[in-house]
Amino acid sequence: MSQNPFHAHIHKAIANPVLQAALDANADRRVQARKTAFTTLEEPLEVLRQRAHSVRAETIAQLDHYLEQFIANAQANGMIVHRAANAEEAVNIVLKIAGNLPQRNTKDESVVHLRGSRPLLIAKSKTMVSEEINLNAALEAAGLTPVETDLGEYIVQLRGEKPSHIITPAVHLRREEVGETFHEKLGIPLTTDIPTLTDAARAALRQTFLEADIGLSGVNFGVAESGALCIVTNEGNGRMVTTLPPVHIALMGMERLVPTFDDLALMLSLLPRSATGQKISVYTQIIHAPRGANESDGPAERHLIILDNGRAKLRGTPLNDALLCIRCGACLNACPIFREIGGHAYVGALGEHTPYPGPIGSVISPGLFGSANFGQLAQASTLCGACKEACPVDIDLPGMLLRIRAGLDGKTGDGRRRKENTSGVGLPFSVKLGLKAFTWAAVSPGRFRLAQKLAATFGRILSPRAEQIKLPAFTGWGFSKDMVRPAAQTFRKRFKKMDNPSIGEKAQEHVGTLAGWQVKKTTPRQQDSTLVNQFESELISLSGNFTPCTTETLSDAILTLLNERGIDEIMSWNEAHLPAGLLDSLQRAGIRIGQADQPHIRAGLTGALGAAANTGTLAISSGTGRPQSVSLLPQIHIAVLNKSDIKKNLRELLQFPEIRKATSTALISGPSRTADIEMTLTIGVHGPGELHVLVTQ
Amino acid sequence: MSTTIQLFATCLIDTLHPAAGEAVVKVLQRVGVEVEFPQAQTCCGQPAFNAGMHAEARKMAQHTITTFEADPAPVVVPSGSCTAMLRHGYPELFADDPTWLSRAQALAARTFEFTEYLVDEMGIVDVGAYFPHKITYHPSCHLLRGIGVDRQPRALLAHVRGAELVELPAAEECCGFGGVFSVEHPEISAEMLKRKTSNIESTDAPVIVTCDTGCLLHINGGLHRQEKRPRVVHIAEILNTTLLQKPFTAENAESAEF
């Protein structure tokens, strides 16, 4: 058998029953969830999909322009923007920001250890770019402590593994394995109860958020028109790492731009649906700037590192459209190959790991890291097209796999430069030789007929009696199936003996037409009659709580809520940003208003800029007197929303001018949640576990 | 009305499953179509194209284009996969060669998959078939997602008298054939095939219908290895049955009465 590590990994994956059960569950649930989520779109999926494709294609075609606009805006907003040509440069920028660049060889403790004598602590939310540049290893080598805070990434980091999926890093594990890992590493009693495991991670990571010197995140989209970073998470860890530590570093692939907020709204209607089957993720952050002069929280410094690492050179090549990817992972979930082998099996010819598995990974791994070693991944596909069908931006993944196989992924970016000598990338010599021989026969009808005759003779020798030939396993085909014996009489011979009358009159009487055959139509979903009703039902479906009230009943409603939970101290926005007299009446009723950064306080009271009815989303912008931690740190988040600020959808919500300039805006859709362990939904991870929206008339 | 088509039988039907080719001819004849079979035809070149061997694929594509250019009649292909090759693969192969590109596009414009030709071009959904058994349908990948043909075979099957069409669980999943893939990655292919055959078993349908001979040979080979009856047939073989209880006997086709 082949010595290729790829085959060895495949063999191991298929032989692992735990992995197989996990992958089956992932495929079955994610694919269904995605399809269900698409039934709630405002326009037909295909219309949105093609529009999204055009937006992304146009962005990539004009990438230099949009990058320039994006960077200029980000810098004007006060962000520090760095460009990294490759992984090494990106790592060095992070290390430099951390004041710990190895070649500087600093002995200055105050630089390395901002807070006391422990190593510099870096709280990370999920970023695949960080995996791509292998950042954790570099940070550890430099004496820093990176801690992954996404539950799935945290599990994987504790186990010393790599993520096996770009959205659900621990998809290869079952709860038993997570339980054992937490028992061993966190010292909790052995359990397979998913909420208990999630609580253990929450408790362990809470301290990390509060003590971290640097928060490091990825970026889902950069919005060129305002220089915004959009970061989408469910657990709340993304908000923690971009809000609490004094320094925030965002890592972003250079292609992840959209021109406008309307484009962002379009992408946000597709990304969470494709990724996790959610209409919208719990937290969609729109970040513009570091902490403002009068703001009480948020990082003092925000750095953005824009990584090339092979992306620019893909533009204009046959792999150009790989840059359209919005990293939703839908193609992984839809792929029958991924379902069998999982993410860890996708390795290069020398066994090198790639952070990008599945169909898109089989394109961008050769594209970014070279087809010499990763080109073989493109052969692990039946070209069934399930990936293209699942892709929310309609990337022709099978087409690009074919181009990699044909050696067309030219490095020079000069279009479709042919390199015939590198054709059949990833195939063994014997297969290529066979196909060359077949071609030689097939271009001549005489030789083809002779080959057919030989095949029939050979078939009868191999299997004189049975219709099916038992081929041995080493032939590949014979590994799991038999091969039908070539026909003694080919069709071309039989055809000559067939009559060819022009018509069979009797049958013609029964010929029908297509008329009367109905194409199945889906009935459009009934919209709720009013925006507030729709907001209510969406919020409730996200496990949020909805309370209608008036300005008179508002404080009583909040008091009831607090009294039921035995809470007498809350953190709050400044009274200027809440309905007049609200804080006064709460205080008169015995509620104390504490500091916004006190982690022991169980409830936070905020206003809200507005809401989107069709996704149950609240928009909360930060600013002076509106600390971000109030909606993030406490277990219970209470938000007061004015009924007239409820908009139809995300696109309309994003038109609030405040969102386009605020330091940070959190679009919040329900309490924090995770499904990182066996895709089992658990409410309340790092962000609030309870969300109460009080809607005033 | 007399229509003439050129049949591109495909190398798989020609060499390994000629019964499907005969059924295609008989069904087309029954609805009044005259069938020609250019004897120079061989293989469309998809195996080489999918392997990434474009030079070889181009030679076979040129041979196929030349073969079917001699006659202006439409080309009917009883395979979604080979139709996709002519429709999408050829233009990609000749993207840099304007002369061959226009010849490839001209051929692609008058090339139709078998069920697509019957339903969309001829407007026929009932070909007078009678098959009083449970059947289930496996939509092959290149037919379904490659050229977007799904309602056509389903409409034809819905008009087969006596047939009870049961939905195959996870019908749209690939069977794991994928040409060279099934040889290059036998272990993955085997797992995919196992899923497909166990889904087939769960339907109790004695017959599985598909429009692609690649899937047919692959699934039948798998069923036989698992010591089960290989019972995937080409859709033309069902459409060609017109006699009660005696499927697949071409001799009986004309004597059926409804």
Interface residues (C-beta under 8 A of the other chain):
Chain A: H7 I10 H11 I14 P336 I337 E340 I341 A378 Q379 A380 S381 T382 L383 C384 G385 A386 K388 E389 G399 L402 I404 R405 A406 G407 L408 R416 R418 E420 S423 G424 V425 G426 L427 P428 V431 K432 L435 K436 F438 T439 A441 A442 V443 S444 P445 F448 Q452 A455 E467 Q468 K470 A473 T475 G476 W477 F479 S480 K481 D482 M483 V484 P486 A487 Q489 T490 F491 R492 R494 F495 M498 N500 P501 S502 I503 G504 K506 A507 Q508 H510 V511 G512 T513 L514 W517 V519
Chain B: S2 L7 A9 C11 I13 D14 T15 L16 H17 P18 G21 E22 V25 K26 Q29 R30 V31 G32 E34 V35 F37 Q39 A40 Q41 T42 C43 G45 P47 A48 F49 N50 A51 G52 M53 H54 A55 E56 A57 K59 M60 Q62 H63 E92 A95 D96 V119 G123 I124 V125 D126 V127 G128 C141 H142 L144 R145 G146 R151 A155 A158 H159 E172 E173 C174 G176 F177 G178 G179 V180 F181 S182 V183 E184 H185 P186 E187 I188 S189 A190 E191 M192 L193 K194 R195 L217 H218 N220 G221 G222 H224 R225 P230 T242 E254 F258
